Amino acid sequence: MPTEPEERLPAAVQIRVEPRDFELGAEYEALRKRSASSGAIVTFTGLVRDFNAQGALNGIILEHYPAMTVKSLHAIAEKARVKWDLEAVTIVHRVGALENHDQIVLVGASARHRDAAFDGARFIMDYLKTEAPFWKKEVTSTGDTEWVDAKASDQRARERW
């Protein structure tokens, strides 16, 4: 007698790296559906700034090595899942040419309690800024591009964990 196929559970970690924009509401709902046992969902959305320490910017260009980037983001998410017992994690990171105020990154974390969801999301973002292999060029107000070096403040944020 044939058996019913097993229902596949959605992956606890979902990661996308792509040039197209994301819809925050849809990403939240998808994370919520994967978070049946959670009492908290925390999301963070990063935006492209229109300034840096030297002045005005006209956008950024993000480059990456796809296989390496996705593998790195999965490792960061899994580390957070274990440390805070997160039920589900979503990471969406955009690449390519982005304009000022565009959404660039979404991190979502769900857990049984809010502290774990907040800490897990912050940990993922702090590690993403220092460990994920993205290379960023800022487009200055004159149209020139400049590669961005790692920031000491990002490294200090990561070290707290």
Summary of the structure (lengths in Angstrom):
residues: 161
radius of gyration: 17.3
end to end distance: 52.9
largest distance: 71.2
contacts: 482
relative contact order: 0.22
helix: 34%
strand: 34%
